[in-house]
Amino acid sequence: MSKLERIYARLPVFGQNLAVSAYGVYWHWLRFGPGYRQHLAGWQAREAFGTEAWRDWTQQRLRAFLNHAAQNVPAYRETWTAAEKQAAAAGRLREIPLLGKAPLRRDPRAFVRDDRRAPELVFHTSGSTGTPIASIWTRDELRSSLALRESRSAGWAGVSFEDPRATFSGRMVEPDPASKGPFHRFNRAERQVYFSAFHLSPETAEQYVRALHQHGVRWLTGYAVSLYLLAKAMRDRGIAPPPLRAVVTTSEKLTAPMRAVMIDAYGCPVFEEYSTVENAIFASECEQGSLHVSPDAGILEILRPDGTPCEPGEPGEVVATGVLRDHQPLVRFRLGDVASWGASPCSCGRALPVLKEVAGRVEDVVIGPDGRQMVRFHGVFVDLPAVEEGQVIQESLEQIRVRVVPNQTPAATDSGSTAERHRFGAHTVTEIEERIRQRLGHGVTVEVETVDRIPRTAAGKFQAVISKLTRPTRRAGSAHETEPARED
C-alpha cells in the first residue's frame, strides 16, 4: 500500500469523498483539457470513412509510425535488422517481428522515444500474465484516448462522460474489508460514483443500488463480471434501479447470458468494449450489436500459429500495433488473446472492421467467506516489482494459496524506486498477505509459496486465478487481459 493509500485509508468517509473529488478535479482537466475537442472531432470525422479511405489512411499512418519507431525508439533501433527497417519505412507491417511481453516487462523505457521529452503518465497492466507492464503515456495521448471513448464507446451507447455515471474498477474504494458500508465514494467533480468491486455480494447489493438513486446515475461502466453480479443480485432480490440509459462493460468478455441478466435487471441496452492498458487496440459495440475495431487507434492482426492471417470466423492470436501512441509505440504486440474476424460488414453502415468474437482468457471469480464475489483478483500483484509471476489459488472459502516466482532480474527503476522494493523477501510476503486480507477479510488464511515456475495449462496458457470452489458464478466471464488505462 502506497503512502497516499495509507493516508486515504485513515480518512473518515466524508474525507475520502473529498479526496476522490479532489482527484476528480485533476482527472477532469486531464480528460477535457487542451486539445480534447480537436481529438474528439478527429475521431468523429474518421468514423465516416469508407473502405478505401481507411485503407489509404492506414497505409500512410503505418509508414510514418513504423519509420518513427525504427529511428527514435531504442528497442527497435537496436534489434530490427536493416531489412526490417526498410520494411518499416515502406509501411510493410507483416515483415516486422512480433513483440512479446517479456522485453517490455524487462525494460519498458527502452520502448520510449528518445528524440523528444514530454511530461509522462505511467499506468500498469493488471499483471494477469505475470509482472505488470509499465505503460508510459503523454497527457495528449491520454486525452486523445479519452476522446475516442467518448466518441465511439459512450457516444455509440447514447451517453457521455459528462453525464452522471457509476464505475466498477480495481480501485480500493473502501479500504476496510469488514466494512458494513457505504461501498462507494463520490467524485463530485465528474459526478461519478466509484463502486468497490471487493465488497459486492447479494447481501450488499441494495446499498449499491441505493447509491445509484442517491447520485442520479444515468449509466454504468467497468468490469463486466462485477456489473453482471450486481445485476444478478438485483434480479434475484427484486431491487429496481433508477432509470438508466446504458451499461458499457470493460475488462472481461461479455457473454450472452451475462448480457441477458443485465438487460433484465438494469432495463437498458448493454454495450461491450475491448481495449488494453497500452491502448494498442480499441474495439467497441455499435447500436446494431457489432464489435468494431478502430484502426486509427490500433492496427489489429489475427494470426495462425505459423504467422499467416486468419480467415473470417477462424480464431487466432491477437497482435496489435497501437498507432494512437508514439511516445512508447508498440509494434506487432502479442496481447495473448484469441479472437476472430466477422465475415460481413455491419448493418450500421460504418466501414470499421468487425470482430466476430474475442475469446480472451478465463479468470475465475474469488468468493469471500461472507459471499462477496471478486474478479480481477490478480491485481494483488500490481506494483510489486519483486514478483516476476504470481498466481492466486482459492482452496476454500477460508484458505488462499499464492504461488510466487521472485524477480531475479529486476527492471531498471525510476528514480523514486528503491532497491529494497525490487528484492523479494519477508516484506513482499507480508504485502501480499495484507492485500488479500484487505479484499477478503482477516479471517482468511493466506499461504505464500515461492516457486521456480508456475505451471501453464495444457494449452500453454498462464492462469492467474484458480478457484477450487464449485459455484454457479465460476467462469462467468473471460478476461480481456487488462484493466483499461484511464479513469472510467
N, C-alpha and C positions, 0 to 999 in steps of 0.2 A: 504494500500500500504506500503510495507516494505521500509526501508531506502535506500537499493540498488535500488529498483524500482523507488523511487523518484529521485535518482541521475540519473538513466538511462533516465527518462522522461525529464530531463532538458538538456540532451546532444543533440547536433545537429545530423543529420542523419549520417554523417561520423563518429562521436563519438560513436553512437550506433552500427554501423557496427564494429568498433574496439572493443567495449565491448563484442559483441556476439562472435567475433573471438577469443578474449582472453579466454572467457569461453569455446569456442570450443577446444582450446589447452588442457585445463583441461579435457574436456569430451573425447577427443581423447585418452588421457592417460588412463582414466577410461575404455574406450572400449578395446583398444588394448594393455594394459599394461601386467604385469607379469601374466602368466597363461592362457591368452586368446587363444593362439594357441593350447594348450593342451585341453582346453574346447571344442574348435571347432572340433578337431579331435575326441573327445569322442562322441559328438552329431552325427557326420557323421558316425562313426563306428556303433553306436547302431541303426541308421536308417536302416541298413541292417539286423537286427534281424528278425528271423521268429517268428511264433506264440508261439512256445514252449520256445524259448529264451526269449521272452518278458515276458511270464508267470513266468519263473524262476527268471529273473532279478527283476520283480516287487515284488514278494514274499520276496526275500532276502532284497531288499531295504526297504520294508514296515516294516519288523521285526526290522531292525536297527533303522529306522526313528521313529517308534512308541515307541520303548523302550527308545530311547533318549528323546522323548517328556515327557514320564511318569516320568523319573528320573531327568531331568535337566531343565524343564520348570515349573515355579511356578504355573501357572494357571491350568495345567493338573495334576501336582503332588498333588495339594491340593484339587482338585474336583473329579478326577476319583476314583472310588471305587477299592477295591482290585481285584475284578473280572475283572474290565475293564483294570487294569494294567496288569493282567495276559494275557488278550486278546491282549494287545499291545505287550507284549513280544513275543507272538506267531504269530504276524502279522495278527490277525483276525480283520480287519478294521471294518466290519459291527457290531461288538459288542461294538464299541466306540460310545459315544454320539455325536450328531450333535452339531456344534458350530455356534451360531448365531452371528450377528454383534454387538449386544449391549455390551457384555463383552469386546470385542476387542476395541470397541469405548471408553468404560469407562476407561480402563486401558491397553493400548497396550503394556506397558513394562512388564506386568505380563506374557506375552507370549514370552518374550525374554529369551533365555537360560541363566542360571546363573553360569554355570561351566566354562565359557571361555569368555574373553573380546576380543573385536576386534573393530577397527575403524568402525564407522557406517555412513550410509547414510539413510536419512528419506524422504520418499515420502508420499503423501497424496492422497487418493481417491478423486474423484470429488464431493463426497457427495450427489449423486443422491438419496440416501435413508436416508438422514439425515446428521448429523455432519460427516465431513470427518474422515477417519480412518488413523492413522499413520502406515505406512508400513516401517519396520526397517530392513535394509539390511547391509550385509558386502560388501566390494568392490569386493571380489572374487565372491560372489553370483551375483552381478550385472554384472560382466564381463562374467560369465557363461550364464546369461540370454541373453546378447547381442550376444554372440557366437551362442546361439540357434536361434536367429532371423536371423543371417547371414546365418546359415546353412539351416534352414527349412522354412524360410519365404522369405527373399530376394533371397537366393540361388535357391529355387524352382521356383521363378519368373524370374530367369535368370539375376539377378542384384546383386549388392554388396553394402555394406555401405561404401566401398572405392570409389564408383562411385559418380559423382555429382548428388545431389537429392534435392527435394523441399519437405517441410513438412508443413502440417496444424495441429496445436495443440492448446492448450488453452493458450499459452503464449501471453502476452500483447506486441506484436511486435511493433505496432505503438500506443503509449500512447494517442495521440490526437484524440478524437472521431470525430473532424471536419476536420481531415487531408484530403488534396487533393492528398496525395501520396508522396513518394512511400509507398506501403503497404507491403514491405518485407525488411528484413535485411539479410546480407550475412555473414555466418560463413566461413571465408576463410580457417580455419584450416581443416575443413572436407568437403569443397566445398558444403556447404549446404545452401539452401535458406529457411529462416523462413518466412512463409506467415501469415499475420493477418487473423484470422478467423472472426474477428469482423468488417471488412470493406468491405467484399465481397458483391458485388451487380452486376446486369447486366451492370451498367454504369462503374464499376471499373474493370471489368474482363479483359479488354485489357491490363491494367497495370500489372496484374498478369502474363499474358502470355508473356508480354514483358520481364519480369524478367526471365522466363524460357529460352528464347532465349539468353538473356544477359549473363547468367551464365552457359550456356551449360548443362542444367539439362537433365539427362538421365532417371530418374524415379521419381515417386511421391509416397508419403506415408502420412498417417494421417487420420483425421476424414473423414469417408465415406461420410457424408452428405455435407461437405464443398467441397470435391473433385467432388461430383455429381453436386452441384450448379454451380461450376466453369465450369464444362463440359457442362451443360445445357446452360449457358450464351454464351459459345464459339460456340456451335452448332447453337443457335438461331441467333447469330450475324456474323456467318461465320468467326470466328477467328481461325487461324490454329496454332497448337503448333509446337515446334521443334520436331525432331524425338525422340520418347520416346520408351523405351523398355518394361516398365511395370508400373502398378499402384497397390500399396498394401494398402488396406483400413484397418483401425483400428477403435475401439471405438464404432462404430454403426453397426447395421446389414446392410449388402449389399443386397438390393433387386434386383430381376431380371430386373425390369425396370431401376433402377439406373445403373446397370452394362451395360445394352444396350446403354444408353446415353453416358456413359464414354468411352466405346469401340469405339463408333462412333466419339466422339469428340477428344479423345486422340490418336486414331489409334494404340492401343497396347492392349495386354491382361490385364485383371484386376483380382487381387487375393484378397481374403479375409483373414483376420487374427482375431482371437478371443483370448483375453488374459485379464488379470486384473492387476491392480497396484500391488497387492500382489503376482502376478505370481503363484497363486495357480493352474492355468490351462493354457495350451498353445495349441492352435489349429491353423493350417494353411492350406491353399489351395494348392494342388499339381497341376501339369500340366494337369491332367485329370479332374480337377474341383471338387475333393473331399476335404472336410474339415477334416483333420486328427488330432486326439489328440495325443500329445506326452506324453506317460506315464512316461517317465523319467523326465518330468517337473512337472506333477501333475496327480494323480490318480483321474479319473472322475467317479462319480456315477450319474445316473439319476433315481430319486426315485418317487414313487407314494406317495400320502398323508399318507398312512399307513407305509411308510418307506421301502416297498419292491421295488426291482429293476424293472424298466420298460422294456417291451419287445421292440425290434427294431421297430421304427416307432411310438411308443407310447410316447407322450410328458410328461415330468415330471420335477421335480425340480432338478437343477444342484447343486451338492455337490462335493467339491473338496478338495483333500489332496495334498498340494504343496510340493512334495518331493525334489524340486530343492533347497529349502531354509530351513536350520535347525537352523538359528540364531533366527528367530521368526517363528517357524513352525506352520502352520495352518492345523488342523486335522479335516476332515469332515466339512469343512467350507461352510456355506449356502450362495451362491452368490446372490440368489434372481432371477436368470434367469431361463428360461424354455427352454428345448432342447429335442431332440430325437436322438436315435442311428440310423445309417444306417443299412439296412438289409443284405447287402452283401459286400464283400471285394472290394477294388478299383482296377481297371484295371492297375494302375500304378505299381502294384506288391508289394508295401510296406505293411507290416503286421500291421502297425499302425491303431488303431481303427478309424472308420469313423462316423462323426456326419451327420445326415440327415439334421438337421436344428437347428439353435439357434434362438429362438423367441425373446429373450431379453426383454427389456422394451420399452415402447413407450415414446418418448420425443418430444414435439412439437418444431418447428422452431420459433424463435422470430424474428420479422421483424421490422427494424428500419424505422423511418419516411422517410428516403431517399431511402428505398428499400433494404438496406443491410439485409441479412438473416443469422442468427446465430444459432448455435447448441451448446450443452454442456453449456447452459447458467446458469445452476445451479452452475457453477464454481465461481459465485459471493460469495458463502458461504465458499469457501476454506480458511483455516487458520483463521476462525472466531470462536474461542473456546467458545464464549459466546452464540453461536447459537446451540441449540440441533437439531432442524429441520428447514428447510426453503423451501418455495415454491414460485415460481415466476408465476404470472398470468398476461398475456398481455390482458388488457381490450380493448385497441385500439392502433393505431399506436403511439399515444402521451401519453398513460397512462399505467403505470406498477404498479401493486399491489403486495406487498410482504407480505406473512404470515410467521411469525417467532415464533417458540417455544423457549423461552430463556432456556439456560442450567442451571438447578437448582443444578446439582451435577457435577461441573467441574472435568475433569480427572486430574490425577497427572501431573504436568507440568515439563518441562525441566528447568534446572537452569536459562536459559536465559529468560524464560517467566515471565510475571508479573501478579499479581493478578487482576490488573485493566482490562487487556485484556480478562480475563475469567468472568468478571462481565458485564452482559448486561446493557446497558444504552444508553444515547444520542449519545455517541461516536460510538457505534455499528451501530445505525441507520444511522448516517452520513456516516460511512464507506460503508454501503450497498448502500446508495443513490449515493455516488461518484463512486462506481464500476459500477453501472448500467448506469449512465450517461457517464462514460468513454467508455462504449461499444455502447451506442445508441445515444449519443449526448446530449447536455444540454437543448434541447427543450422538453425533455421528463419529464412528471410529475411522480414522484415516491412516492408511499404511502406505508409506512411500518407499519404493524399492528401486535401486539403481540397476540398470541392465546395460549390456553392451549393444543390444539391438532389440527393437520392438518388432515382433513378427508381423508380416503382412498377411493379407487374406490369400485365398487360393488364386485369386485373380491378380495378385501382386499389389493390391491397394492397401494404403495405410488407413486404419480405422481409429479415429481419435477418441471416440467414446464407445464403450461396450457396456450394455446392460444385460445382466443375467436374470432380471426380473421378467415375469410374464405379465404384461399389461396391454390393454387394448390400444394405448397410445404409442406403443413401441413402433418405431419406424413410421411415425405419422408423416414425416416429410424427409426429403433428401437435401443435404446441404449443397448450396451453390458455391461453396468454398469460402466465401468471405463475408465479413461484415462490411457494409458499404462505407467508403471513405468520405463521410460527410455527416453533418448533423441533420437528422431527419426532422 
